[in-house]
Amino acid sequence: MLYTIVIAIIIFLYGIIIGSFLNVCIYRLPKKENIVTTRSHCMSCGYQLKWYDLIPLFSWLALRGRCRKCKAEISVQYPVVEALNGVLYLIVFLCCGVSIETLLYCLMASALLALSVIDFRTFEIPVGFNVFIAVLGLVRVLTDISNWSEYAIGFFVVSIPLYIIYFVTKGRGIGGGDIKLMAASGLLLGWKCNILAFLLGCILGSVIHILRMRLTKAEHVLAMGPYLSAGIYVCALWGTGLLDWYLSFYG
């Protein structure tokens, strides 16, 4: 039990550290800014942050959400993304233990979180995130090579129908980034869980966006990335169990 608790704490801390980097990606990638060489700085006064200003979660809390120099407010997005990434990592560990799946699904969760925030804001999914998830999928195939066909079919089973919709509607029915996302996730999840992930994403998107339009007057245009990402994350961890439960009614 003590061993599990220690590992869980380490994974959570690792998650919030990666979450800090995700904030950099979320802010800079839509602006085509360099995410490696440009030093972190205050968006208001340009003050270059010191190392003690960059401690995930704790720096924001210590500074009470304000710049050390100009006292401008720092978006609550920063601690929320950091904490959420840590929680996502922790859930993966509790579900998968110490395994290759934990590594792959934690990295997947970070990519899904970052692309979700960007898509929600810009209605665009940077292609780099889809490529990254596809690479994770290729690693997954190599670790389960005897079932390679499951993942190969997963690459096409959702993305091809979506591409047909994209072609017929000339891009108005679905976004190209969503197609690439479902292709990449198919390599990671396999075809059965990928179909379920897409269905869950559509259900979540329909319900939540209708509520947003009613309650907050959100526009009709829907960013599918966040909802598809939620479906992918859920099915990576519980998809097989959900499918087995559903099919048990017909056994």
KEKE-3310 file (N, C-alpha, C; in steps of 0.2 Angstrom, whole numbers, plus 5000, padded with zeros to 4 digits):
npx = (5004:5009:5020:5012:5005:5016:5021:5010:5009:5021:5018:5007:5014:5023:5013:5008:5019:5021:5009:5012:5020:5011:5003:5011:5011:4998:4996:5006:5006:4995:4998:5009:5021:5038:5040:5050:5063:5060:5059:5048:5037:5028:5012:5008:5018:5030:5039:5052:5050:5056:5064:5058:5046:5039:5035:5024:5007:5010:5017:5008:4998:5005:5008:4996:4989:4994:5005:5022:5029:5021:5009:4998:4984:4985:4979:4967:4968:4980:4984:4973:4974:4986:4983:4973:4979:4988:4978:4972:4983:4985:4973:4974:4985:4980:4971:4978:4990:5008:5014:5016:5005:5001:5011:5009:4995:4995:5003:4995:4984:4989:4991:4978:4972:4978:4975:4962:4959:4964:4957:4944:4945:4950:4944:4952:4963:4980:4991:5002:4998:4990:4999:5008:4999:4997:5010:5011:5001:5007:5017:5010:5004:5016:5018:5008:5008:5003:4990:4989:4980:4968:4971:4975:4964:4957:4962:4956:4942:4933:4938:4938:4923:4921:4929:4922:4911:4916:4921:4909:4902:4910:4919:4911:4903:4912:4927:4944:4954:4948:4945:4958:4962:4953:4958:4971:4969:4963:4973:4979:4969:4962:4949:4936:4935:4938:4927:4917:4922:4921:4907:4903:4909:4902:4889:4892:4896:4884:4874:4881:4884:4871:4866:4875:4872:4859:4861:4872:4872:4880:4888:4883:4892:4902:4915:4923:4933:4936:4926:4927:4940:4937:4929:4939:4948:4941:4937:4950:4953:4942:4935:4934:4929:4916:4911:4910:4901:4890:4888:4885:4872:4867:4871)
npy = (4994:5006:5008:5009:5021:5030:5029:5034:5047:5052:5051:5059:5072:5072:5073:5086:5093:5091:5096:5110:5112:5109:5121:5130:5125:5127:5140:5145:5138:5140:5153:5151:5152:5148:5134:5130:5137:5150:5160:5158:5171:5185:5189:5202:5212:5207:5202:5191:5175:5168:5153:5150:5155:5146:5134:5121:5124:5128:5140:5148:5149:5154:5167:5171:5171:5182:5192:5193:5205:5216:5214:5210:5200:5182:5170:5158:5147:5141:5134:5126:5117:5111:5105:5096:5088:5081:5074:5066:5058:5051:5044:5036:5028:5022:5014:5006:5002:4999:4999:4997:5002:5012:5022:5025:5029:5040:5049:5051:5056:5069:5075:5075:5083:5096:5098:5099:5110:5120:5117:5121:5134:5139:5132:5123:5109:5107:5099:5092:5086:5076:5068:5064:5056:5046:5041:5035:5026:5017:5012:5005:4996:4988:4983:4974:4965:4953:4956:4965:4968:4973:4986:4991:4991:4999:5011:5015:5013:5023:5035:5034:5034:5047:5055:5054:5060:5073:5076:5075:5086:5096:5100:5106:5097:5090:5092:5092:5090:5083:5071:5066:5064:5054:5044:5042:5039:5027:5018:5017:5012:5002:4994:4992:4999:5011:5015:5015:5026:5036:5037:5040:5052:5060:5059:5066:5078:5083:5083:5092:5103:5108:5111:5122:5131:5134:5139:5148:5155:5150:5149:5141:5134:5119:5114:5099:5092:5092:5084:5072:5069:5066:5055:5046:5045:5039:5027:5022:5018:5011:5005:4992:4985:4991:4988:4974:4973:4978:4969:4958:4957:4952:4939)
npz = (5000:5004:4995:4983:4986:4986:4973:4966:4971:4965:4951:4950:4953:4942:4932:4934:4932:4918:4914:4916:4905:4895:4896:4890:4877:4873:4873:4864:4852:4844:4840:4832:4839:4845:4856:4863:4864:4867:4882:4896:4900:4908:4901:4901:4905:4901:4909:4913:4918:4933:4940:4951:4949:4941:4947:4946:4950:4964:4963:4956:4966:4977:4972:4972:4960:4952:4943:4948:4946:4939:4944:4937:4933:4932:4921:4927:4920:4920:4933:4933:4921:4924:4936:4932:4922:4931:4938:4928:4925:4937:4938:4927:4931:4943:4936:4927:4933:4936:4920:4903:4896:4905:4903:4890:4889:4898:4892:4880:4887:4890:4877:4872:4881:4879:4865:4866:4873:4864:4853:4857:4859:4846:4836:4829:4827:4831:4820:4825:4837:4833:4826:4836:4844:4835:4834:4847:4846:4836:4844:4853:4845:4842:4855:4856:4846:4840:4839:4829:4818:4824:4827:4815:4808:4816:4813:4801:4803:4808:4803:4789:4786:4791:4783:4771:4774:4776:4763:4755:4761:4759:4769:4779:4787:4796:4804:4797:4807:4816:4810:4808:4821:4825:4817:4822:4835:4834:4831:4843:4852:4845:4835:4840:4852:4847:4839:4849:4857:4848:4847:4860:4861:4852:4858:4870:4865:4859:4869:4879:4871:4867:4879:4882:4873:4876:4890:4890:4878:4868:4852:4837:4830:4833:4842:4840:4846:4860:4865:4858:4863:4876:4875:4869:4880:4890:4884:4882:4895:4900:4890:4885:4895:4896:4883:4885:4895:4889:4878:4885:4888:4877:4876)
capx = (5000:5014:5023:5007:5004:5022:5021:5004:5011:5026:5015:5003:5018:5025:5008:5007:5025:5019:5004:5014:5022:5005:5000:5015:5009:4991:4996:5010:5005:4990:5001:5015:5027:5042:5038:5056:5068:5057:5058:5042:5036:5022:5009:5006:5023:5035:5044:5054:5049:5062:5063:5053:5039:5037:5033:5017:5002:5012:5019:5002:4995:5009:5008:4989:4986:4996:5012:5026:5031:5016:5003:4992:4981:4987:4973:4966:4969:4987:4984:4968:4977:4992:4980:4969:4984:4990:4973:4972:4988:4983:4967:4977:4989:4975:4967:4983:4996:5014:5013:5017:4999:5001:5015:5006:4989:4997:5005:4989:4980:4991:4990:4971:4970:4981:4972:4955:4959:4966:4951:4939:4947:4951:4941:4957:4968:4986:4992:5007:4995:4987:5005:5010:4995:4998:5016:5009:4998:5012:5021:5005:5004:5022:5018:5003:5009:4999:4983:4990:4975:4964:4973:4975:4957:4955:4965:4951:4935:4930:4941:4935:4917:4921:4932:4917:4906:4920:4921:4903:4900:4916:4922:4906:4901:4917:4934:4950:4958:4944:4946:4965:4962:4950:4963:4977:4966:4961:4979:4980:4963:4959:4943:4930:4935:4938:4920:4914:4925:4917:4900:4903:4911:4896:4884:4894:4896:4877:4871:4884:4883:4865:4865:4879:4868:4853:4863:4877:4871:4886:4887:4881:4898:4904:4922:4922:4940:4936:4921:4930:4945:4934:4927:4945:4951:4936:4937:4956:4953:4936:4931:4933:4924:4910:4909:4909:4895:4884:4887:4883:4864:4865:4875)
capy = (5000:5012:5008:5012:5028:5034:5029:5038:5054:5054:5051:5066:5077:5072:5075:5093:5096:5091:5101:5116:5113:5110:5128:5134:5123:5129:5148:5147:5134:5144:5159:5149:5154:5143:5132:5127:5142:5157:5159:5160:5178:5188:5192:5209:5217:5204:5200:5184:5172:5165:5146:5149:5157:5141:5128:5120:5125:5131:5147:5152:5150:5158:5173:5173:5172:5188:5193:5195:5212:5221:5212:5208:5193:5177:5166:5152:5141:5138:5129:5121:5113:5108:5100:5091:5084:5077:5070:5062:5053:5047:5040:5030:5024:5018:5009:5001:5000:5001:4996:5001:5006:5018:5027:5027:5033:5046:5054:5052:5061:5076:5077:5076:5089:5102:5099:5100:5118:5124:5117:5124:5141:5141:5127:5119:5104:5107:5092:5089:5082:5069:5064:5062:5051:5041:5037:5031:5020:5013:5009:5001:4990:4984:4979:4969:4964:4948:4958:4971:4970:4976:4993:4993:4992:5005:5017:5017:5012:5029:5040:5034:5037:5054:5058:5054:5066:5079:5077:5077:5092:5101:5102:5109:5092:5088:5095:5088:5088:5077:5065:5064:5062:5047:5039:5041:5035:5020:5014:5016:5009:4996:4997:4992:5004:5018:5016:5017:5032:5041:5037:5043:5059:5063:5060:5071:5084:5085:5085:5098:5109:5110:5115:5128:5136:5136:5143:5153:5158:5148:5149:5135:5130:5115:5111:5092:5089:5091:5079:5066:5067:5063:5048:5042:5044:5035:5021:5019:5015:5007:5004:4985:4983:4994:4984:4967:4974:4979:4963:4953:4957:4948:4933)
capz = (5000:5004:4988:4978:4987:4984:4966:4964:4972:4960:4945:4950:4952:4936:4928:4935:4928:4911:4913:4915:4898:4891:4895:4885:4870:4872:4872:4859:4846:4839:4838:4829:4842:4847:4862:4866:4865:4870:4889:4899:4903:4909:4895:4902:4906:4898:4914:4912:4925:4937:4941:4957:4947:4937:4950:4944:4955:4970:4961:4955:4973:4981:4970:4972:4953:4949:4941:4953:4945:4937:4948:4932:4934:4928:4920:4931:4916:4921:4938:4931:4917:4928:4941:4928:4919:4936:4940:4923:4926:4943:4936:4922:4935:4947:4932:4924:4937:4933:4914:4897:4895:4909:4900:4883:4891:4901:4886:4877:4890:4889:4871:4872:4885:4876:4859:4868:4875:4858:4848:4860:4858:4839:4831:4825:4831:4828:4817:4829:4842:4830:4824:4842:4846:4831:4836:4853:4843:4833:4850:4856:4840:4843:4861:4855:4838:4838:4837:4825:4813:4827:4827:4808:4806:4820:4810:4796:4804:4810:4799:4782:4785:4793:4777:4766:4776:4775:4756:4753:4764:4758:4776:4784:4791:4801:4803:4796:4813:4820:4806:4809:4828:4826:4814:4827:4841:4832:4831:4850:4855:4842:4831:4844:4857:4844:4838:4855:4859:4843:4849:4867:4860:4849:4863:4875:4861:4857:4875:4882:4867:4867:4886:4882:4869:4880:4896:4889:4871:4864:4845:4834:4828:4838:4842:4842:4849:4867:4866:4855:4867:4882:4873:4868:4886:4894:4881:4883:4902:4902:4884:4884:4900:4894:4878:4887:4899:4884:4874:4890:4887:4871:4876)
cpx = (5004:5017:5018:5006:5010:5022:5015:5006:5016:5023:5011:5008:5021:5020:5007:5013:5023:5014:5006:5017:5016:5002:5004:5013:5002:4991:5000:5009:5000:4993:5008:5021:5031:5041:5044:5061:5066:5056:5051:5042:5029:5019:5008:5012:5030:5041:5046:5054:5055:5060:5057:5046:5036:5035:5026:5013:5004:5014:5013:4998:4999:5009:5000:4986:4988:5003:5016:5028:5026:5010:4997:4990:4983:4981:4973:4967:4975:4986:4978:4971:4982:4988:4976:4973:4986:4985:4972:4977:4987:4978:4970:4981:4985:4972:4972:4989:5002:5015:5015:5011:4998:5005:5011:4999:4990:4999:4999:4985:4982:4990:4982:4969:4972:4977:4965:4954:4960:4960:4945:4939:4947:4948:4946:4962:4974:4988:4997:5004:4993:4993:5007:5006:4996:5004:5015:5005:5002:5016:5016:5004:5010:5022:5012:5003:5005:4992:4983:4984:4969:4965:4973:4968:4954:4957:4959:4944:4931:4932:4939:4928:4917:4924:4927:4912:4910:4920:4915:4900:4905:4918:4917:4903:4905:4923:4939:4953:4954:4945:4953:4965:4959:4954:4968:4975:4965:4967:4981:4975:4961:4952:4937:4930:4935:4931:4916:4916:4921:4910:4899:4904:4905:4890:4885:4893:4888:4874:4874:4883:4876:4863:4869:4875:4862:4855:4867:4877:4877:4884:4886:4887:4901:4911:4922:4928:4939:4931:4924:4936:4943:4932:4933:4948:4947:4937:4944:4957:4948:4932:4929:4928:4917:4907:4906:4902:4889:4883:4884:4875:4862:4868:4870)
cpy = (5006:5013:5011:5019:5033:5035:5034:5046:5056:5055:5058:5072:5078:5075:5083:5097:5096:5095:5108:5117:5113:5117:5132:5132:5126:5137:5149:5144:5138:5150:5158:5151:5147:5141:5129:5133:5148:5156:5162:5167:5180:5191:5199:5214:5214:5202:5193:5181:5168:5157:5145:5152:5152:5134:5127:5121:5129:5138:5151:5154:5154:5166:5176:5175:5179:5188:5196:5203:5217:5219:5211:5201:5188:5172:5160:5146:5137:5133:5124:5115:5108:5102:5094:5086:5079:5072:5064:5056:5049:5042:5034:5025:5019:5012:5004:4999:5002:4996:5000:5005:5012:5024:5030:5031:5039:5051:5056:5057:5068:5079:5079:5082:5096:5103:5101:5108:5122:5123:5121:5132:5143:5137:5124:5115:5104:5099:5088:5084:5075:5065:5061:5056:5045:5037:5033:5025:5015:5009:5004:4994:4985:4980:4974:4967:4958:4950:4965:4973:4974:4984:4995:4995:4998:5012:5020:5017:5018:5034:5040:5037:5045:5058:5059:5060:5073:5081:5079:5084:5098:5104:5105:5104:5090:5091:5090:5086:5083:5071:5062:5061:5055:5042:5037:5037:5028:5015:5013:5012:5003:4998:4997:4998:5011:5020:5019:5024:5038:5042:5041:5051:5063:5064:5066:5078:5087:5087:5092:5104:5112:5114:5122:5133:5138:5141:5149:5157:5156:5148:5142:5130:5126:5113:5104:5089:5088:5085:5072:5064:5064:5056:5044:5040:5039:5028:5017:5015:5009:5004:4996:4982:4985:4990:4977:4967:4974:4973:4957:4952:4953:4941:4927)
cpz = (5000:4998:4983:4979:4985:4976:4963:4965:4966:4953:4945:4949:4945:4931:4928:4931:4921:4909:4912:4908:4893:4890:4890:4878:4868:4870:4866:4852:4841:4836:4834:4832:4845:4855:4866:4868:4868:4877:4891:4902:4904:4902:4895:4901:4903:4903:4913:4918:4927:4938:4946:4955:4943:4940:4949:4951:4960:4968:4960:4962:4977:4979:4969:4965:4950:4948:4947:4952:4944:4941:4943:4934:4929:4928:4925:4927:4918:4927:4936:4927:4920:4932:4937:4925:4925:4938:4935:4923:4931:4941:4932:4927:4940:4943:4929:4928:4934:4926:4908:4895:4899:4906:4894:4885:4894:4896:4882:4880:4890:4883:4870:4876:4882:4869:4860:4869:4869:4854:4851:4859:4850:4834:4827:4830:4827:4826:4821:4834:4839:4828:4831:4845:4842:4832:4842:4851:4840:4839:4853:4852:4841:4850:4861:4848:4836:4836:4833:4820:4817:4827:4820:4806:4810:4817:4805:4798:4805:4805:4792:4782:4787:4787:4772:4768:4775:4767:4753:4755:4763:4764:4781:4789:4797:4799:4801:4802:4817:4816:4808:4817:4829:4822:4819:4833:4840:4832:4839:4854:4852:4839:4835:4849:4853:4841:4844:4857:4854:4845:4855:4865:4856:4854:4868:4871:4860:4864:4878:4878:4867:4874:4886:4878:4872:4886:4895:4882:4867:4857:4843:4832:4834:4837:4845:4846:4856:4869:4864:4860:4874:4881:4872:4875:4890:4891:4882:4890:4903:4896:4883:4889:4899:4888:4880:4891:4894:4880:4879:4890:4881:4870:4878)
residu = (MET:LEU:TYR:THR:ILE:VAL:ILE:ALA:ILE:ILE:ILE:PHE:LEU:TYR:GLY:ILE:ILE:ILE:GLY:SER:PHE:LEU:ASN:VAL:CYS:ILE:TYR:ARG:LEU:PRO:LYS:LYS:GLU:ASN:ILE:VAL:THR:THR:ARG:SER:HIS:CYS:MET:SER:CYS:GLY:TYR:GLN:LEU:LYS:TRP:TYR:ASP:LEU:ILE:PRO:LEU:PHE:SER:TRP:LEU:ALA:LEU:ARG:GLY:ARG:CYS:ARG:LYS:CYS:LYS:ALA:GLU:ILE:SER:VAL:GLN:TYR:PRO:VAL:VAL:GLU:ALA:LEU:ASN:GLY:VAL:LEU:TYR:LEU:ILE:VAL:PHE:LEU:CYS:CYS:GLY:VAL:SER:ILE:GLU:THR:LEU:LEU:TYR:CYS:LEU:MET:ALA:SER:ALA:LEU:LEU:ALA:LEU:SER:VAL:ILE:ASP:PHE:ARG:THR:PHE:GLU:ILE:PRO:VAL:GLY:PHE:ASN:VAL:PHE:ILE:ALA:VAL:LEU:GLY:LEU:VAL:ARG:VAL:LEU:THR:ASP:ILE:SER:ASN:TRP:SER:GLU:TYR:ALA:ILE:GLY:PHE:PHE:VAL:VAL:SER:ILE:PRO:LEU:TYR:ILE:ILE:TYR:PHE:VAL:THR:LYS:GLY:ARG:GLY:ILE:GLY:GLY:GLY:ASP:ILE:LYS:LEU:MET:ALA:ALA:SER:GLY:LEU:LEU:LEU:GLY:TRP:LYS:CYS:ASN:ILE:LEU:ALA:PHE:LEU:LEU:GLY:CYS:ILE:LEU:GLY:SER:VAL:ILE:HIS:ILE:LEU:ARG:MET:ARG:LEU:THR:LYS:ALA:GLU:HIS:VAL:LEU:ALA:MET:GLY:PRO:TYR:LEU:SER:ALA:GLY:ILE:TYR:VAL:CYS:ALA:LEU:TRP:GLY:THR:GLY:LEU:LEU:ASP:TRP:TYR:LEU:SER:PHE:TYR:GLY)
# end
